[in-house]
Amino acid sequence: MRDPAMLQDLLDNAWVDAPVFSLRPDYRAVLLAVDGLVPGPSDEDSEALLQMAEASARKALDGRPVEDLPHVAAWREAYKSFGAKPQRTRNSLEALLRRTASGLPRVNRLTDVYNAVSVLHQVPLGGEDLAGYIGVPRLVRATGVEPFDTTAGGTEVVEHPEPGEVVWCDDGGVTCRRWNWRQGRRTQLGEDTTTALFILDALQPMTDEALAAAANDLAGRLSRLGPDVRTARRRIAAAATSQEGN
């Protein structure tokens, strides 16, 4: 079990590069580091939560296309700002919302929780296994040489981001490409994950209050995944950086 101070120290040293804020000055992130999780497969609680998220998505999408939802539209514009084509590389929120008609994926109870919270609050939300991390997380515009370990056609491969692409990374390379599009293998959550990092990404028109509500919901639900769950939190924004531990 990690000391809560260690979790907070990890978040305190995380950063977002200034060129990212130059693209989108309205960008904000909440980072949530969690330890003491008890891993396990999907269960009745995660199934009920996913069904709630699916019902919420059906209501939000009644009579309108996914791309017209305000936060989805904002992320499509953000992708265009660094040269990505949102029709081909959809942000994680849009990708999940498009799956709700046929059913959200059932992976394991940890992944189920954060996918459901993403849909319920309409916010891109990524989860990483901190056991695979090397150094601290940071969001940067890539040089194009950073390694990204992934799979293609069922084969393990190492790819590289496009120069200028917005990526989350650590000292070992890219952990998530195109801001919140695709996560790498090295830090992916699994059924043995006990310590994790979650990143909630917001653009206008999502308010600070709505972002905080999503983070609070996630933290509350994660706290039920073990008797000794501990969390640390930090909010990062362009004008000011603040943090809060709990």
C-alpha positions as CSV (number, residue, x, y, z in Angstrom):
1,M,0.0,0.0,0.0
2,R,1.3,3.4,-0.9
3,D,1.4,6.2,1.6
4,P,-1.1,8.9,0.8
5,A,1.7,11.4,0.8
6,M,3.4,9.5,-2.0
7,L,0.2,9.7,-4.0
8,Q,-0.1,13.4,-3.5
9,D,3.6,13.9,-4.3
10,L,3.1,12.1,-7.6
11,L,0.3,14.5,-8.5
12,D,2.1,17.6,-7.2
13,N,4.9,16.9,-9.7
14,A,2.5,16.2,-12.7
15,W,2.3,19.0,-15.3
16,V,0.7,20.2,-18.5
17,D,3.0,21.8,-21.0
18,A,2.4,25.5,-21.9
19,P,2.0,24.7,-25.7
20,V,-1.0,22.5,-24.8
21,F,-2.7,25.4,-23.0
22,S,-1.9,27.6,-26.0
23,L,-4.1,25.2,-28.1
24,R,-6.9,25.3,-25.6
25,P,-6.6,27.8,-22.7
26,D,-10.0,26.5,-21.4
27,Y,-8.5,23.0,-20.7
28,R,-8.7,21.7,-17.2
29,A,-7.8,18.3,-15.8
30,V,-8.5,16.6,-12.5
31,L,-6.0,13.9,-11.6
32,L,-7.1,11.3,-9.1
33,A,-4.5,8.8,-7.7
34,V,-6.0,5.8,-5.8
35,D,-4.4,3.0,-3.8
36,G,-5.8,0.0,-1.9
37,L,-8.2,-1.1,-4.7
38,V,-9.4,-4.7,-4.5
39,P,-9.4,-6.0,-8.1
40,G,-12.0,-8.2,-9.5
41,P,-14.2,-9.0,-12.5
42,S,-17.4,-7.2,-13.4
43,D,-20.0,-7.7,-10.7
44,E,-23.7,-6.9,-10.0
45,D,-22.8,-3.4,-8.8
46,S,-20.7,-2.5,-11.9
47,E,-23.4,-4.0,-14.1
48,A,-26.1,-1.8,-12.5
49,L,-23.9,1.3,-12.9
50,L,-23.3,0.5,-16.5
51,Q,-27.0,0.1,-17.1
52,M,-27.6,3.5,-15.5
53,A,-25.0,5.1,-17.7
54,E,-26.5,3.5,-20.8
55,A,-29.9,4.9,-19.9
56,S,-28.4,8.3,-19.3
57,A,-26.8,8.3,-22.7
58,R,-30.0,7.2,-24.4
59,K,-31.8,10.1,-22.8
60,A,-29.0,12.6,-23.8
61,L,-28.9,11.3,-27.3
62,D,-32.7,11.2,-27.9
63,G,-33.2,12.7,-31.3
64,R,-29.6,14.1,-31.7
65,P,-26.3,12.8,-33.0
66,V,-23.4,12.1,-30.6
67,E,-21.3,14.8,-32.2
68,D,-23.9,17.5,-31.3
69,L,-23.4,17.0,-27.6
70,P,-21.6,20.2,-26.4
71,H,-18.6,18.5,-24.7
72,V,-18.2,16.0,-27.5
73,A,-18.2,18.9,-30.0
74,A,-15.6,20.8,-28.0
75,W,-13.3,17.8,-28.0
76,R,-13.7,17.4,-31.8
77,E,-12.5,21.0,-32.2
78,A,-9.6,20.3,-29.9
79,Y,-8.5,17.3,-32.0
80,K,-8.6,19.4,-35.1
81,S,-6.3,22.0,-33.4
82,F,-3.4,19.6,-33.5
83,G,-4.2,18.0,-36.8
84,A,-6.2,14.9,-35.7
85,K,-9.3,13.9,-37.7
86,P,-12.1,13.4,-35.2
87,Q,-14.1,11.3,-37.7
88,R,-11.2,8.7,-37.6
89,T,-9.8,9.2,-34.1
90,R,-12.7,9.8,-31.7
91,N,-12.1,11.1,-28.2
92,S,-12.8,8.6,-25.5
93,L,-16.1,10.1,-24.4
94,E,-17.5,10.1,-28.0
95,A,-16.3,6.5,-28.5
96,L,-18.1,5.3,-25.4
97,L,-21.3,7.2,-26.2
98,R,-21.4,5.6,-29.6
99,R,-21.3,2.2,-28.0
100,T,-24.2,2.7,-25.6
101,A,-26.8,1.7,-28.2
102,S,-25.4,-1.8,-28.4
103,G,-24.1,-1.8,-24.8
104,L,-21.0,-0.5,-23.0
105,P,-18.1,-2.9,-22.7
106,R,-18.0,-5.1,-19.6
107,V,-14.3,-5.4,-18.7
108,N,-13.6,-5.6,-15.0
109,R,-15.3,-3.7,-12.1
110,L,-12.6,-1.0,-12.0
111,T,-12.8,-0.2,-15.7
112,D,-16.6,-0.5,-15.6
113,V,-16.8,2.1,-12.9
114,Y,-14.7,4.7,-14.7
115,N,-16.4,4.1,-18.1
116,A,-19.8,4.5,-16.5
117,V,-18.8,7.8,-14.7
118,S,-17.4,9.1,-18.0
119,V,-20.8,8.5,-19.7
120,L,-22.9,9.7,-16.8
121,H,-21.0,13.0,-16.6
122,Q,-20.1,13.3,-20.3
123,V,-16.4,13.8,-19.6
124,P,-13.4,12.0,-21.1
125,L,-11.9,9.9,-18.4
126,G,-8.8,7.7,-18.6
127,G,-7.5,5.1,-16.1
128,E,-3.9,4.0,-15.8
129,D,-2.2,1.3,-13.6
130,L,0.4,3.2,-11.5
131,A,2.4,0.0,-11.1
132,G,3.4,0.4,-14.7
133,Y,4.3,4.1,-14.4
134,I,7.9,5.4,-14.7
135,G,8.2,8.9,-13.3
136,V,5.3,11.4,-13.2
137,P,2.5,12.0,-15.7
138,R,2.6,15.0,-18.0
139,L,0.6,16.3,-20.9
140,V,2.8,17.6,-23.8
141,R,2.9,18.1,-27.5
142,A,4.9,15.2,-28.9
143,T,8.2,15.5,-30.8
144,G,7.3,12.3,-32.7
145,V,10.0,10.1,-31.3
146,E,8.3,9.0,-28.1
147,P,7.5,5.3,-28.0
148,F,3.9,4.1,-27.6
149,D,3.4,0.4,-26.9
150,T,0.1,-0.9,-28.4
151,T,-1.3,-3.7,-30.5
152,A,-2.2,-3.8,-34.2
153,G,-3.9,-6.8,-35.7
154,G,-3.4,-8.7,-32.5
155,T,0.4,-8.1,-32.5
156,E,2.3,-6.1,-30.0
157,V,3.9,-3.1,-31.7
158,V,5.7,0.2,-30.8
159,E,4.3,3.2,-32.6
160,H,5.1,6.9,-32.3
161,P,2.9,9.9,-32.2
162,E,2.8,12.6,-34.8
163,P,4.9,15.7,-34.2
164,G,2.8,18.2,-32.3
165,E,0.2,15.6,-31.2
166,V,-1.1,16.1,-27.7
167,V,-0.1,13.1,-25.5
168,W,0.0,12.0,-21.9
169,C,3.4,10.4,-21.1
170,D,5.9,9.5,-18.4
171,D,9.6,8.8,-18.5
172,G,9.0,5.5,-20.3
173,G,7.0,7.0,-23.2
174,V,3.5,7.8,-24.2
175,T,0.7,6.5,-22.0
176,C,-2.2,7.9,-24.0
177,R,-2.2,9.3,-27.5
178,R,-4.2,12.2,-28.9
179,W,-5.1,13.6,-25.5
180,N,-7.6,11.0,-24.6
181,W,-7.9,8.7,-27.6
182,R,-6.0,5.5,-27.0
183,Q,-4.1,4.2,-24.0
184,G,-1.0,2.1,-24.1
185,R,-0.4,-1.5,-23.0
186,R,2.2,-0.8,-20.3
187,T,-0.1,1.1,-18.0
188,Q,-3.4,-0.3,-18.9
189,L,-5.8,-1.3,-16.0
190,G,-6.2,-5.0,-15.4
191,E,-8.0,-7.4,-13.0
192,D,-4.9,-7.3,-10.8
193,T,-4.7,-3.4,-10.5
194,T,-4.6,-2.2,-7.0
195,T,-3.2,1.4,-7.5
196,A,-4.3,3.6,-10.3
197,L,-4.3,7.1,-11.8
198,F,-7.5,8.6,-13.3
199,I,-7.5,11.7,-15.5
200,L,-10.7,13.7,-16.2
201,D,-10.4,16.1,-19.1
202,A,-12.6,19.1,-19.5
203,L,-13.1,21.9,-22.0
204,Q,-15.7,24.6,-22.1
205,P,-18.7,24.5,-22.0
206,M,-18.1,22.0,-19.1
207,T,-18.0,24.1,-15.9
208,D,-15.6,23.7,-13.0
209,E,-18.5,22.7,-10.9
210,A,-19.5,19.9,-13.3
211,L,-15.9,18.7,-13.5
212,A,-15.6,18.6,-9.7
213,A,-18.9,16.7,-9.5
214,A,-17.6,14.0,-11.9
215,A,-14.4,13.7,-9.9
216,N,-16.3,13.4,-6.6
217,D,-18.6,10.8,-8.1
218,L,-15.6,8.8,-9.3
219,A,-13.8,9.0,-6.0
220,G,-16.9,8.0,-4.1
221,R,-17.5,4.9,-6.2
222,L,-13.8,3.9,-6.1
223,S,-13.8,4.1,-2.3
224,R,-16.2,1.2,-2.3
225,L,-13.8,-1.1,-4.1
226,G,-11.8,-2.0,-1.0
227,P,-11.8,-1.4,2.8
228,D,-8.6,0.6,2.7
229,V,-8.9,2.7,-0.4
230,R,-6.9,6.0,-0.3
231,T,-7.0,8.8,-2.7
232,A,-5.2,12.0,-3.6
233,R,-6.4,14.7,-6.0
234,R,-5.1,17.6,-8.0
235,R,-6.8,20.0,-10.4
236,I,-4.6,21.6,-13.2
237,A,-5.7,24.6,-15.2
238,A,-4.0,27.3,-17.3
239,A,-4.5,30.3,-15.1
240,A,-3.9,28.6,-11.8
241,T,-3.1,25.2,-10.4
242,S,-4.7,23.9,-7.3
243,Q,-4.7,20.6,-5.5
244,E,-6.7,18.9,-2.7
245,G,-5.9,15.7,-0.9
246,N,-8.4,13.4,0.7
